[in-house]
Amino acid sequence: MRHKIIYFLTFISIYIPLNTLPSRAQETNSKTTKSQLTEVRPNLSEPTQVSVGIYLVDFDKFDEQNESFKLDGYLFLTWKDQRLAFQANQNNLGSKTYKPGEIWLPDVHFANVELKREKAYTQIKVNPDGTVNYKERFKGTFKSEMDVRRFPFDRQKLKLVLESPLNDTEQVIFNVDKSKTGRSSEAFLTGWKIGEQNAVAEITKSEVENIEENQYIYEIDLFRDSDSYFWNIIVPLLLIIAVSFTVFWSRSFESNTVISFSSLLSAIAFNIVIAEELPKVAYLTFINGFILISYLVICLAIIQIVIKHYLNAEKKEDISMKMDRICRWLFPTSFGISNLILILIFLI
């Protein structure tokens, strides 16, 4: 009896550890798998191909002076992770839903965003074949270089530049998902016409490290609505200039002086009124050049009036009248040629 008890205890001491080892190993393996799913990208033997799409919903703000704009849009990312593949059935309706932190996600960010983008929500769905579909609704203020030299006939190309901290092409490669790249037909920006959008995936050389990096660049064209500027700025100034040219047909010094100075003051006052509509930039724009030429022509007309008055006082009316006849065509022609040169420099 004593021997039987010893045999029984020996059997228990050997059998229990043998059965607990697999369960512990299984628990450890499960933890390792979960860690790999969240921290390790799929298929380390080759770069992970990530298809990227950006869809513009609407613009919220546009700041020319600070070269920034705020928009609302969707970010789409698609890649394949065979570790998440499963057999479809009626219960999961052909896809599984995950939350951020439960699976590996490409760590992407916008290179030209101010601060961070605001995420309204994220949605992650996985198809039976392991295809992961990431959808994010975001808002953000972005920096983009702008050139308003052609104002008010300028065109801007706004950019969203997407990068990854692990943007080594041996790890992650961006591709353009054309089916998910576009904009809403209801997107609107006051004072602008929204043109076509385009997206490219580029491979560039890092300026810091000796590696190749790739970027996804979403571009959208904006065309300024110039009609209001033409009718509210250019046409009124042309009328003021036309009035100032009437001094070449008048022989009265007093009336000519009133007309010229009134034209100059009107142009200055008009410029003050429209100053808020003009871009605050450090370089010369087309509209600034047009206004400066207008000022110059009016000032030259005032100088001509003074010279004409001096000639009349010196009893040299024949020279004074000849000067008037020359200025009648010289001033309009010079004004037209100056603006033609301005157009050639800025608009063509």
MIVOLUM-237989 format. One record per residue (C-alpha): x, y, z; chain; residue number from 1. Coordinates in nm, 2 decimals, decimal comma. Example, Ala and Ser with C-alpha at 12.3 -4.5 7.8 and 13.67 -1.06 7.14 Angstrom:
BEGIN
LOPA    east   north      up  balum  vexgu
LOPA    1,23   -0,45    0,78      A      1
LOPA    1,37   -0,11    0,71      A      2
***
This chain:
BEGIN
LOPA    east   north      up  balum  vexgu
LOPA    0,00    0,00    0,00      A      1
LOPA    0,28    0,23    0,09      A      2
LOPA    0,44    0,17   -0,25      A      3
LOPA    0,12    0,25   -0,43      A      4
LOPA    0,09    0,58   -0,26      A      5
LOPA    0,45    0,67   -0,36      A      6
LOPA    0,39    0,57   -0,72      A      7
LOPA    0,07    0,78   -0,73      A      8
LOPA    0,24    1,09   -0,59      A      9
LOPA    0,53    1,05   -0,84      A     10
LOPA    0,28    1,02   -1,13      A     11
LOPA    0,10    1,34   -1,02      A     12
LOPA    0,42    1,53   -0,98      A     13
LOPA    0,53    1,45   -1,33      A     14
LOPA    0,19    1,47   -1,51      A     15
LOPA    0,08    1,82   -1,38      A     16
LOPA    0,39    2,01   -1,49      A     17
LOPA    0,38    1,85   -1,83      A     18
LOPA    0,02    1,96   -1,88      A     19
LOPA    0,08    2,32   -1,75      A     20
LOPA    0,38    2,38   -1,98      A     21
LOPA    0,18    2,39   -2,30      A     22
LOPA   -0,08    2,63   -2,16      A     23
LOPA    0,19    2,86   -2,03      A     24
LOPA    0,36    2,84   -2,37      A     25
LOPA    0,04    2,91   -2,54      A     26
LOPA   -0,02    3,22   -2,32      A     27
LOPA    0,33    3,35   -2,39      A     28
LOPA    0,28    3,29   -2,77      A     29
LOPA   -0,05    3,47   -2,76      A     30
LOPA    0,11    3,78   -2,60      A     31
LOPA    0,39    3,78   -2,85      A     32
LOPA    0,15    3,76   -3,14      A     33
LOPA   -0,05    4,06   -3,01      A     34
LOPA    0,27    4,26   -2,97      A     35
LOPA    0,37    4,17   -3,32      A     36
LOPA    0,04    4,27   -3,47      A     37
LOPA    0,06    4,62   -3,32      A     38
LOPA    0,43    4,69   -3,34      A     39
LOPA    0,57    4,49   -3,63      A     40
LOPA    0,47    4,57   -3,99      A     41
LOPA    0,35    4,28   -4,20      A     42
LOPA    0,59    4,08   -4,42      A     43
LOPA    0,93    4,21   -4,31      A     44
LOPA    1,09    4,05   -4,62      A     45
LOPA    0,97    4,33   -4,84      A     46
LOPA    0,85    4,70   -4,81      A     47
LOPA    0,49    4,74   -4,71      A     48
LOPA    0,29    4,89   -5,00      A     49
LOPA    0,05    5,16   -4,86      A     50
LOPA   -0,21    5,30   -5,10      A     51
LOPA   -0,30    5,66   -5,00      A     52
LOPA   -0,60    5,87   -5,09      A     53
LOPA   -0,71    6,22   -4,98      A     54
LOPA   -1,06    6,35   -5,04      A     55
LOPA   -1,12    6,72   -4,99      A     56
LOPA   -1,45    6,80   -4,82      A     57
LOPA   -1,43    7,18   -4,78      A     58
LOPA   -1,21    7,48   -4,71      A     59
LOPA   -1,24    7,65   -4,37      A     60
LOPA   -0,99    7,93   -4,40      A     61
LOPA   -0,74    8,08   -4,65      A     62
LOPA   -0,46    8,32   -4,54      A     63
LOPA   -0,24    8,46   -4,82      A     64
LOPA   -0,02    8,67   -4,59      A     65
LOPA    0,08    8,37   -4,37      A     66
LOPA    0,07    8,13   -4,67      A     67
LOPA   -0,16    7,89   -4,49      A     68
LOPA   -0,50    7,73   -4,54      A     69
LOPA   -0,74    7,52   -4,33      A     70
LOPA   -0,94    7,24   -4,48      A     71
LOPA   -1,16    6,95   -4,38      A     72
LOPA   -1,11    6,61   -4,55      A     73
LOPA   -1,07    6,24   -4,55      A     74
LOPA   -0,75    6,03   -4,53      A     75
LOPA   -0,76    5,68   -4,68      A     76
LOPA   -0,48    5,42   -4,63      A     77
LOPA   -0,49    5,07   -4,77      A     78
LOPA   -0,24    4,79   -4,72      A     79
LOPA   -0,23    4,41   -4,69      A     80
LOPA   -0,16    4,22   -4,36      A     81
LOPA   -0,19    3,84   -4,41      A     82
LOPA   -0,17    3,80   -4,03      A     83
LOPA   -0,53    3,94   -4,02      A     84
LOPA   -0,67    3,72   -4,29      A     85
LOPA   -0,98    3,52   -4,19      A     86
LOPA   -1,25    3,31   -4,34      A     87
LOPA   -1,56    3,51   -4,41      A     88
LOPA   -1,90    3,41   -4,28      A     89
LOPA   -2,24    3,56   -4,22      A     90
LOPA   -2,16    3,67   -3,87      A     91
LOPA   -1,89    3,92   -3,96      A     92
LOPA   -2,05    4,03   -4,29      A     93
LOPA   -1,73    4,00   -4,48      A     94
LOPA   -1,51    4,23   -4,27      A     95
LOPA   -1,38    4,28   -3,93      A     96
LOPA   -1,35    4,61   -3,74      A     97
LOPA   -1,05    4,71   -3,53      A     98
LOPA   -0,96    5,01   -3,31      A     99
LOPA   -0,63    5,20   -3,33      A    100
LOPA   -0,37    5,01   -3,11      A    101
LOPA   -0,51    4,67   -3,19      A    102
LOPA   -0,32    4,62   -3,52      A    103
LOPA   -0,02    4,77   -3,69      A    104
LOPA   -0,09    5,10   -3,86      A    105
LOPA    0,14    5,31   -4,08      A    106
LOPA    0,27    5,60   -3,87      A    107
LOPA    0,20    5,88   -4,12      A    108
LOPA    0,19    6,26   -4,07      A    109
LOPA    0,15    6,57   -4,28      A    110
LOPA    0,49    6,74   -4,32      A    111
LOPA    0,34    7,08   -4,38      A    112
LOPA    0,07    7,09   -4,11      A    113
LOPA    0,08    7,35   -3,83      A    114
LOPA    0,08    7,18   -3,49      A    115
LOPA   -0,13    6,86   -3,54      A    116
LOPA   -0,42    6,76   -3,75      A    117
LOPA   -0,75    6,71   -3,57      A    118
LOPA   -0,90    6,37   -3,61      A    119
LOPA   -1,28    6,36   -3,60      A    120
LOPA   -1,29    5,98   -3,61      A    121
LOPA   -1,11    5,68   -3,75      A    122
LOPA   -1,24    5,36   -3,90      A    123
LOPA   -1,04    5,04   -3,96      A    124
LOPA   -1,19    4,75   -4,14      A    125
LOPA   -1,01    4,43   -4,26      A    126
LOPA   -1,13    4,21   -4,55      A    127
LOPA   -1,10    3,83   -4,54      A    128
LOPA   -0,79    3,84   -4,76      A    129
LOPA   -0,61    4,06   -4,50      A    130
LOPA   -0,66    4,39   -4,68      A    131
LOPA   -0,67    4,67   -4,42      A    132
LOPA   -0,88    4,98   -4,50      A    133
LOPA   -0,81    5,28   -4,29      A    134
LOPA   -1,04    5,59   -4,30      A    135
LOPA   -0,99    5,91   -4,11      A    136
LOPA   -1,19    6,24   -4,10      A    137
LOPA   -0,95    6,52   -4,03      A    138
LOPA   -0,91    6,90   -4,01      A    139
LOPA   -0,59    7,09   -4,01      A    140
LOPA   -0,41    7,41   -4,10      A    141
LOPA   -0,14    7,37   -4,36      A    142
LOPA    0,15    7,58   -4,49      A    143
LOPA    0,19    7,60   -4,86      A    144
LOPA    0,41    7,84   -5,06      A    145
LOPA    0,20    8,10   -5,25      A    146
LOPA    0,29    8,35   -5,52      A    147
LOPA    0,05    8,64   -5,56      A    148
LOPA    0,26    8,84   -5,81      A    149
LOPA   -0,01    8,80   -6,07      A    150
LOPA   -0,28    8,93   -5,83      A    151
LOPA   -0,57    8,96   -5,90      A    152
LOPA   -0,52    8,72   -6,19      A    153
LOPA   -0,32    8,47   -5,99      A    154
LOPA   -0,35    8,09   -5,95      A    155
LOPA   -0,24    7,90   -5,64      A    156
LOPA   -0,14    7,53   -5,61      A    157
LOPA   -0,21    7,42   -5,26      A    158
LOPA   -0,03    7,10   -5,13      A    159
LOPA   -0,07    6,84   -4,86      A    160
LOPA    0,25    6,65   -4,81      A    161
LOPA    0,22    6,31   -4,63      A    162
LOPA    0,52    6,14   -4,49      A    163
LOPA    0,61    5,86   -4,25      A    164
LOPA    0,88    5,86   -3,97      A    165
LOPA    0,98    5,53   -4,11      A    166
LOPA    0,98    5,66   -4,46      A    167
LOPA    1,28    5,45   -4,57      A    168
LOPA    1,17    5,29   -4,90      A    169
LOPA    1,29    4,96   -4,77      A    170
LOPA    1,01    4,96   -4,51      A    171
LOPA    0,71    5,16   -4,64      A    172
LOPA    0,63    5,27   -5,00      A    173
LOPA    0,34    5,50   -5,08      A    174
LOPA    0,12    5,45   -5,38      A    175
LOPA   -0,16    5,68   -5,51      A    176
LOPA   -0,51    5,54   -5,47      A    177
LOPA   -0,68    5,73   -5,75      A    178
LOPA   -1,02    5,58   -5,66      A    179
LOPA   -1,01    5,76   -5,32      A    180
LOPA   -0,84    6,08   -5,43      A    181
LOPA   -1,06    6,38   -5,52      A    182
LOPA   -1,28    6,65   -5,38      A    183
LOPA   -1,65    6,72   -5,30      A    184
LOPA   -1,85    6,91   -5,56      A    185
LOPA   -1,98    7,12   -5,28      A    186
LOPA   -1,63    7,24   -5,17      A    187
LOPA   -1,63    7,62   -5,17      A    188
LOPA   -1,38    7,90   -5,10      A    189
LOPA   -1,50    8,26   -5,12      A    190
LOPA   -1,33    8,46   -5,39      A    191
LOPA   -1,18    8,15   -5,56      A    192
LOPA   -1,27    7,90   -5,82      A    193
LOPA   -1,16    7,54   -5,72      A    194
LOPA   -0,99    7,36   -6,01      A    195
LOPA   -0,86    7,01   -6,06      A    196
LOPA   -0,68    6,81   -5,80      A    197
LOPA   -0,38    6,57   -5,85      A    198
LOPA   -0,18    6,33   -5,64      A    199
LOPA    0,17    6,19   -5,68      A    200
LOPA    0,39    5,96   -5,49      A    201
LOPA    0,76    6,07   -5,51      A    202
LOPA    1,08    5,92   -5,40      A    203
LOPA    1,34    6,18   -5,28      A    204
LOPA    1,68    6,17   -5,12      A    205
LOPA    1,69    6,25   -4,75      A    206
LOPA    1,89    6,57   -4,68      A    207
LOPA    1,99    6,43   -4,34      A    208
LOPA    2,05    6,06   -4,39      A    209
LOPA    2,17    5,87   -4,69      A    210
LOPA    1,84    5,70   -4,75      A    211
LOPA    1,56    5,73   -5,00      A    212
LOPA    1,23    5,87   -4,87      A    213
LOPA    0,89    5,87   -5,04      A    214
LOPA    0,61    6,12   -5,01      A    215
LOPA    0,25    6,14   -5,11      A    216
LOPA    0,16    6,49   -5,23      A    217
LOPA   -0,20    6,60   -5,28      A    218
LOPA   -0,23    6,91   -5,49      A    219
LOPA   -0,53    7,12   -5,58      A    220
LOPA   -0,55    7,43   -5,80      A    221
LOPA   -0,72    7,75   -5,70      A    222
LOPA   -0,80    8,03   -5,95      A    223
LOPA   -0,88    8,37   -5,81      A    224
LOPA   -1,22    8,51   -5,91      A    225
LOPA   -1,08    8,83   -6,07      A    226
LOPA   -1,40    8,98   -6,20      A    227
LOPA   -1,48    9,17   -5,89      A    228
LOPA   -1,13    9,32   -5,87      A    229
LOPA   -1,14    9,42   -6,24      A    230
LOPA   -1,47    9,61   -6,20      A    231
LOPA   -1,41    9,74   -5,85      A    232
LOPA   -1,04    9,84   -5,88      A    233
LOPA   -0,91    9,85   -6,23      A    234
LOPA   -1,20   10,01   -6,41      A    235
LOPA   -1,25   10,30   -6,15      A    236
LOPA   -0,88   10,38   -6,17      A    237
LOPA   -0,90   10,39   -6,55      A    238
LOPA   -1,18   10,64   -6,53      A    239
LOPA   -0,98   10,86   -6,29      A    240
LOPA   -0,68   10,85   -6,53      A    241
LOPA   -0,91   10,94   -6,82      A    242
LOPA   -1,04   11,24   -6,63      A    243
LOPA   -0,69   11,35   -6,55      A    244
LOPA   -0,60   11,35   -6,93      A    245
LOPA   -0,86   11,62   -7,00      A    246
LOPA   -0,61   11,88   -6,88      A    247
LOPA   -0,44   11,86   -7,21      A    248
LOPA   -0,75   12,01   -7,38      A    249
LOPA   -0,80   12,29   -7,13      A    250
LOPA   -0,61   12,62   -7,12      A    251
LOPA   -0,73   12,73   -6,78      A    252
LOPA   -0,46   12,68   -6,51      A    253
LOPA   -0,70   12,69   -6,23      A    254
LOPA   -0,94   12,43   -6,37      A    255
LOPA   -0,65   12,21   -6,48      A    256
LOPA   -0,50   12,23   -6,13      A    257
LOPA   -0,83   12,13   -5,97      A    258
LOPA   -0,88   11,84   -6,21      A    259
LOPA   -0,53   11,70   -6,16      A    260
LOPA   -0,52   11,73   -5,78      A    261
LOPA   -0,87   11,59   -5,76      A    262
LOPA   -0,76   11,30   -5,97      A    263
LOPA   -0,46   11,24   -5,75      A    264
LOPA   -0,65   11,26   -5,43      A    265
LOPA   -0,93   11,04   -5,57      A    266
LOPA   -0,67   10,77   -5,66      A    267
LOPA   -0,51   10,79   -5,31      A    268
LOPA   -0,84   10,77   -5,14      A    269
LOPA   -0,95   10,49   -5,36      A    270
LOPA   -0,63   10,30   -5,28      A    271
LOPA   -0,69   10,35   -4,91      A    272
LOPA   -1,04   10,20   -4,94      A    273
LOPA   -0,93    9,90   -5,14      A    274
LOPA   -0,61    9,84   -4,93      A    275
LOPA   -0,79    9,56   -4,73      A    276
LOPA   -0,86    9,37   -5,05      A    277
LOPA   -0,49    9,37   -5,15      A    278
LOPA   -0,25    9,10   -5,03      A    279
LOPA    0,01    9,21   -4,77      A    280
LOPA    0,33    9,08   -4,93      A    281
LOPA    0,68    9,22   -4,95      A    282
LOPA    0,71    9,20   -5,33      A    283
LOPA    0,54    9,39   -5,61      A    284
LOPA    0,22    9,25   -5,75      A    285
LOPA    0,05    9,33   -6,08      A    286
LOPA   -0,22    9,54   -5,92      A    287
LOPA    0,05    9,73   -5,72      A    288
LOPA    0,23    9,81   -6,04      A    289
LOPA   -0,09    9,93   -6,21      A    290
LOPA   -0,16   10,16   -5,91      A    291
LOPA    0,19   10,30   -5,92      A    292
LOPA    0,17   10,37   -6,29      A    293
LOPA   -0,16   10,55   -6,23      A    294
LOPA    0,00   10,77   -5,96      A    295
LOPA    0,30   10,84   -6,19      A    296
LOPA    0,08   10,95   -6,48      A    297
LOPA   -0,13   11,18   -6,27      A    298
LOPA    0,18   11,34   -6,11      A    299
LOPA    0,34   11,39   -6,45      A    300
LOPA    0,02   11,56   -6,57      A    301
LOPA    0,04   11,80   -6,27      A    302
LOPA    0,41   11,88   -6,37      A    303
LOPA    0,29   11,94   -6,73      A    304
LOPA    0,03   12,19   -6,60      A    305
LOPA    0,29   12,38   -6,40      A    306
LOPA    0,53   12,39   -6,70      A    307
LOPA    0,25   12,50   -6,93      A    308
LOPA    0,15   12,78   -6,68      A    309
LOPA    0,51   12,90   -6,67      A    310
LOPA    0,53   12,91   -7,05      A    311
LOPA    0,21   13,11   -7,07      A    312
LOPA    0,34   13,35   -6,81      A    313
LOPA    0,65   13,40   -7,03      A    314
LOPA    0,44   13,47   -7,33      A    315
LOPA    0,54   13,14   -7,50      A    316
LOPA    0,19   13,02   -7,57      A    317
LOPA    0,29   12,86   -7,90      A    318
LOPA    0,52   12,63   -7,72      A    319
LOPA    0,26   12,57   -7,45      A    320
LOPA    0,00   12,47   -7,71      A    321
LOPA    0,24   12,25   -7,89      A    322
LOPA    0,32   12,07   -7,56      A    323
LOPA   -0,06   12,02   -7,51      A    324
LOPA   -0,09   11,87   -7,86      A    325
LOPA    0,20   11,63   -7,79      A    326
LOPA    0,08   11,53   -7,45      A    327
LOPA   -0,27   11,45   -7,58      A    328
LOPA   -0,13   11,13   -7,75      A    329
LOPA    0,19   11,09   -7,55      A    330
LOPA    0,03   11,04   -7,21      A    331
LOPA   -0,23   10,79   -7,32      A    332
LOPA    0,02   10,60   -7,53      A    333
LOPA    0,28   10,59   -7,26      A    334
LOPA    0,02   10,48   -7,01      A    335
LOPA   -0,09   10,20   -7,24      A    336
LOPA    0,26   10,09   -7,32      A    337
LOPA    0,36   10,09   -6,95      A    338
LOPA    0,06    9,86   -6,87      A    339
LOPA    0,14    9,64   -7,17      A    340
LOPA    0,49    9,59   -7,03      A    341
LOPA    0,34    9,53   -6,69      A    342
LOPA    0,12    9,26   -6,84      A    343
LOPA    0,41    9,10   -7,02      A    344
LOPA    0,62    9,09   -6,70      A    345
LOPA    0,35    8,96   -6,46      A    346
LOPA    0,08    8,78   -6,66      A    347
LOPA    0,25    8,63   -6,96      A    348
***
